[in-house]
Amino acid sequence: MKKILIIEDENLVRLSLIDLLEAEGFEVSSAENGMIGIGLACKLLPDLIICDVMMPEIDGYGVLDFLQKEPNTAAIPFIFLTAKSGINDLRQGMELGADDYLTKPFTRATILKAIEARLARQVTAGEHSRQVIEGLRNNLARSLPHEFITPLSIIMMSSEILTGYSGEPGHEHTVMLGEKIRAAGVRLNTLIQKYLTYTEIELVATNPAKLEAWSNSRTDAPDKVIASLAMTKAEQVDRKADLLLELQEGSARIDATLLGKLVGELIDNALKYSKSGTTIRIINVPNPKLYILYVIDNGRGMSAQYIAQLGAYMQFERKRYEQQGLGLGLSIAKRLAELHGGQLSIESVPGQKTLVRVALPR
């Protein structure tokens, strides 16, 4: 229900307006003078204000002038009611920022038409503002990380030059600095790529056409995609021996690249938060309607509290473990599963193991 505030000192007019607007389905509040009206406007923040011009204590112009200076009430549509119809009176109200000016006596059709027009304009203005803000947010989210990549590439190239002195006498310190710079650059690049992935996912979530295209994608051999990805990532950290793959043929309603991103984040977490020599199992279970995948590690685990708070920009036990990153990995996997009509759930025993279950439509 749209909220309308009536500020009118004439009882008969005020009560008539209340009856009329309530019968039309509006939520109506009223004040018998300008001071009370200002207080109600600031407290209730109505969708529209109808205010008489000639009132005791503070007139309608004073009410409008006050509300125009308050950030919370400045944008509320304002309609004046007055017995005066002179051009100077009209101009004074409009110069103060009134949206409309109705003279008494007015008809039911006139007041309702004026209200409808002001509320419709308010919706249009709000939608335009939302689109502008959304555009700025999207542009910032897309462009800012890319601005980091250019200087980062220079940093990475410089680190390669420094580490190139390896084996030359007297350059041990130079090589050590180069290795530290390179390690920091790799970490930053990984974080930027995760952020870009998460941003892209959220942008697709607000675009029905792209979301539908995602939903219509399909991977006919997800087991091969997952096995290849798991072996590559385990080999990078010298843990191929820890990997146990129990994958069967099937299909999943998700693009192979996006499936790789989803599962890749889960494998990265399993490798990062479990010790070398402990098993990481990746299993899928046949199901007529769902492609169900489990990633199980015997690592540090997560408490129920942290699992319940799973979201972007949160890293589990950051203070305790001092792991780098913003905790975007699980958020990326969870959002990808959800946007494809699936779900991701976690069961964990702190200090013992973590089981992540992903279910995607087939």
C-alpha positions in Angstrom: 0.0 0.0 0.0 1.3 3.5 -0.9 1.5 5.8 2.1 0.0 9.3 1.7 0.3 12.1 4.3 -2.4 14.8 4.4 -1.6 18.1 6.0 -4.8 20.2 6.2 -6.2 22.4 8.9 -9.8 22.3 7.7 -11.5 19.3 9.4 -14.1 18.7 6.7 -11.5 18.8 3.8 -9.1 16.6 5.8 -11.7 14.0 6.7 -13.1 13.9 3.2 -9.6 13.3 1.7 -9.0 10.5 4.3 -12.2 8.7 3.4 -11.6 9.1 -0.4 -8.0 7.9 -0.3 -8.6 5.0 2.1 -11.4 3.8 -0.2 -8.9 3.8 -3.1 -6.6 1.5 -1.1 -4.0 4.0 0.2 -2.5 4.0 3.7 -3.4 7.5 4.9 -2.0 9.6 7.8 -3.0 13.1 8.6 -2.0 16.3 10.4 -4.1 19.3 11.3 -1.2 21.8 11.0 2.2 22.3 9.4 4.3 21.6 12.5 2.6 18.2 13.1 2.8 17.5 9.4 6.6 18.0 9.4 7.0 15.7 12.3 4.9 12.9 10.6 6.7 13.4 7.3 10.1 12.9 8.9 8.9 9.9 10.9 6.7 8.0 8.4 8.5 9.0 5.1 5.3 8.7 3.1 5.2 8.1 -0.7 3.4 11.3 -1.3 2.3 14.5 0.7 -0.8 16.5 0.1 -0.6 19.8 1.9 -2.8 22.9 2.3 -1.1 26.2 1.7 -2.9 28.5 4.2 -2.4 27.1 7.7 -1.7 28.5 11.2 1.8 28.3 12.8 3.6 27.3 9.6 2.0 27.5 6.2 2.4 25.0 3.3 5.3 26.9 1.8 7.2 26.6 5.1 6.4 22.9 5.3 7.7 22.3 1.8 10.8 24.5 2.4 11.7 22.5 5.5 11.2 19.1 3.9 13.1 20.0 0.8 16.2 20.7 3.0 16.0 17.3 4.7 17.8 14.4 2.8 15.2 11.8 3.8 12.2 13.8 2.7 13.5 16.0 -0.2 12.4 13.5 -2.9 8.9 12.9 -1.6 6.3 14.1 -4.2 4.4 17.1 -2.9 1.0 18.4 -3.9 -0.3 21.7 -2.8 -4.0 22.4 -2.1 -5.2 26.0 -2.0 -8.1 28.3 -2.4 -5.8 30.7 -4.2 -5.4 30.3 -8.0 -3.3 33.3 -8.9 -0.2 32.9 -11.1 2.0 34.3 -8.4 0.8 31.7 -5.8 1.3 28.9 -8.4 4.8 30.1 -9.2 5.8 30.4 -5.6 4.9 26.8 -4.9 6.6 25.5 -8.0 9.8 27.4 -7.3 10.0 25.8 -3.9 9.8 22.4 -5.6 6.1 21.4 -5.4 5.1 18.7 -7.9 1.5 19.8 -8.4 -0.9 22.6 -7.4 -4.6 21.9 -7.0 -7.2 24.6 -6.3 -10.2 24.1 -4.0 -12.8 22.9 -4.5 -11.4 19.9 -6.3 -13.1 16.8 -7.7 -12.4 13.2 -6.8 -11.2 12.5 -10.3 -8.8 15.5 -10.2 -7.1 14.6 -7.0 -6.8 10.9 -7.9 -5.3 11.8 -11.3 -2.8 14.1 -9.7 -1.8 11.4 -7.2 -1.5 8.7 -9.9 0.7 11.0 -12.1 3.1 11.9 -9.2 3.5 8.3 -8.0 4.1 7.1 -11.5 6.7 9.8 -12.1 8.3 8.8 -8.8 8.5 5.2 -9.8 10.1 6.2 -13.2 12.6 8.4 -11.5 13.5 5.7 -9.0 13.9 3.1 -11.8 16.2 5.5 -13.7 18.3 6.2 -10.6 18.5 2.5 -9.9 19.7 1.8 -13.5 22.3 4.6 -13.3 23.6 3.2 -10.0 23.6 -0.3 -11.3 25.5 0.8 -14.4 28.1 2.5 -12.3 28.4 -0.5 -10.0 28.8 -2.9 -12.9 31.3 -0.7 -14.7 33.4 -0.4 -11.5 33.2 -4.1 -10.7 34.3 -4.9 -14.2 37.0 -2.3 -14.8 38.7 -1.9 -11.4 40.2 -5.4 -11.2 41.5 -5.0 -14.8 43.3 -1.8 -13.8 45.2 -3.9 -11.3 46.4 -6.4 -14.0 48.5 -3.9 -16.0 50.8 -2.9 -13.1 50.7 -6.4 -11.8 52.2 -7.7 -15.1 55.1 -5.3 -14.7 55.7 -6.5 -11.2 55.7 -10.1 -12.4 58.0 -9.3 -15.2 60.4 -7.5 -12.9 60.4 -10.5 -10.5 61.4 -12.8 -13.4 64.4 -10.5 -14.1 65.5 -10.6 -10.5 65.2 -14.4 -10.2 67.1 -14.6 -13.4 70.3 -13.9 -11.5 70.0 -17.3 -9.8 73.4 -19.1 -9.6 75.4 -15.9 -10.1 77.7 -15.0 -7.1 76.7 -12.1 -5.0 73.1 -12.0 -6.2 71.6 -14.3 -3.6 69.7 -11.5 -1.9 68.5 -10.2 -5.3 67.1 -13.7 -6.2 65.4 -14.0 -2.8 63.7 -10.6 -3.3 62.6 -11.7 -6.8 61.1 -14.9 -5.5 59.1 -13.0 -2.8 57.8 -10.5 -5.3 56.8 -13.2 -7.7 55.0 -15.2 -4.9 53.1 -12.1 -3.9 52.2 -11.3 -7.5 50.9 -14.8 -8.1 48.7 -14.6 -5.0 47.4 -11.2 -6.0 46.7 -12.4 -9.5 44.7 -15.4 -8.2 42.6 -13.1 -6.0 41.9 -10.7 -8.9 40.8 -13.6 -11.1 38.5 -14.9 -8.4 37.0 -11.5 -7.9 36.4 -11.2 -11.6 34.7 -14.6 -11.7 32.5 -13.8 -8.7 31.5 -10.4 -10.3 30.7 -12.0 -13.6 28.5 -14.5 -11.9 26.5 -11.8 -10.0 26.1 -9.8 -13.2 24.7 -12.9 -15.0 22.3 -13.4 -12.1 20.6 -10.1 -12.9 20.5 -10.8 -16.7 17.6 -13.1 -17.6 18.8 -13.8 -21.1 22.3 -14.8 -20.0 20.9 -16.8 -17.1 18.7 -18.7 -19.5 21.6 -19.4 -21.8 23.5 -20.9 -18.8 20.5 -23.1 -17.9 20.4 -24.5 -21.4 24.1 -25.5 -21.4 25.2 -29.1 -20.9 28.3 -31.2 -20.3 28.0 -34.8 -21.5 31.2 -36.1 -19.9 31.6 -34.2 -16.6 33.6 -37.1 -15.1 36.4 -36.5 -17.7 36.4 -32.7 -17.0 36.6 -33.3 -13.3 39.3 -36.0 -13.5 41.6 -34.0 -15.7 41.2 -30.9 -13.6 41.8 -32.7 -10.3 44.9 -34.4 -11.6 46.3 -31.1 -12.9 45.7 -29.2 -9.7 47.1 -32.1 -7.5 50.2 -32.3 -9.7 50.9 -28.6 -9.2 51.3 -29.1 -5.5 52.9 -32.6 -5.8 49.9 -34.4 -4.3 48.8 -36.7 -7.1 49.3 -39.7 -4.7 46.7 -38.2 -2.3 44.0 -38.1 -5.0 41.3 -40.8 -5.0 38.9 -40.5 -8.0 35.7 -42.6 -8.1 33.9 -41.0 -11.1 31.3 -42.6 -13.3 29.8 -41.5 -16.6 26.9 -39.1 -16.5 25.8 -35.7 -17.7 25.1 -32.3 -16.0 23.2 -29.2 -17.1 26.1 -26.8 -16.9 28.7 -25.6 -19.3 32.0 -27.5 -19.1 34.0 -24.3 -18.4 31.7 -23.3 -15.6 31.8 -26.8 -14.2 35.5 -26.6 -14.2 35.4 -23.3 -12.2 32.9 -24.7 -9.7 34.8 -28.0 -9.1 38.2 -26.2 -9.3 37.4 -24.1 -6.3 36.4 -27.1 -4.3 39.6 -29.0 -5.2 41.7 -25.9 -4.5 40.2 -25.7 -1.0 40.6 -29.4 -0.3 44.3 -29.2 -1.3 45.0 -26.0 0.6 43.3 -27.0 3.8 44.5 -30.6 4.2 48.0 -31.8 4.8 50.1 -33.7 2.2 49.8 -37.4 2.7 46.1 -37.3 3.6 43.5 -38.5 1.1 41.3 -36.3 -1.1 38.3 -38.2 -2.5 36.2 -37.1 -5.4 33.2 -39.2 -6.0 30.0 -39.0 -8.1 26.8 -40.9 -7.4 24.4 -42.0 -10.2 21.0 -40.4 -10.0 18.3 -40.3 -12.7 17.6 -36.5 -12.1 20.8 -35.1 -10.5 24.5 -35.2 -11.1 25.8 -35.5 -7.5 29.4 -34.9 -6.7 31.3 -35.2 -3.4 34.7 -33.7 -2.6 36.0 -35.0 0.7 39.2 -34.1 2.4 40.7 -35.0 5.8 41.9 -31.5 6.7 41.2 -28.8 9.3 37.4 -28.8 8.8 34.8 -26.0 9.5 32.5 -25.4 12.4 28.7 -25.3 11.9 28.7 -21.6 12.6 31.1 -20.8 9.7 29.2 -23.1 7.3 26.0 -21.3 8.1 27.6 -18.0 7.4 29.0 -19.0 4.0 29.1 -16.0 1.8 31.4 -13.8 -0.3 34.3 -12.0 1.3 34.4 -14.3 4.4 37.4 -16.5 5.0 37.1 -19.3 7.5 39.3 -19.0 10.6 41.3 -16.2 9.0 42.8 -15.0 12.4 43.8 -18.4 13.4 45.3 -19.7 10.2 46.4 -16.5 8.4 45.4 -17.9 5.0 45.5 -15.4 2.1 42.5 -14.4 0.1 38.9 -13.3 0.7 37.2 -16.6 1.0 35.6 -16.3 -2.5 36.2 -19.8 -3.6 33.3 -21.5 -1.8 31.0 -18.5 -2.7 31.8 -18.9 -6.4 31.1 -22.7 -6.3 27.8 -22.1 -4.3 26.5 -19.4 -6.6 27.3 -21.4 -9.7 25.4 -24.4 -8.4 22.4 -22.3 -7.4 22.2 -20.4 -10.7 22.1 -23.7 -12.5 19.2 -24.9 -10.4 21.4 -27.0 -8.1 22.7 -26.7 -4.6 25.9 -26.9 -2.6 26.0 -28.2 1.0 28.8 -28.8 3.4 29.3 -31.3 6.3 32.4 -30.9 8.4 34.0 -32.1 11.6 36.5 -29.5 12.8 40.0 -30.9 12.8 39.0 -34.1 11.0 37.3 -33.8 7.6 35.1 -31.8 5.3 32.5 -33.2 2.8 31.2 -30.9 0.1 28.2 -32.1 -1.9 27.2 -30.5 -5.2 23.9 -31.5 -6.9 23.3 -30.3 -10.4 20.3 -31.0 -12.7 21.1 -33.6 -15.4 
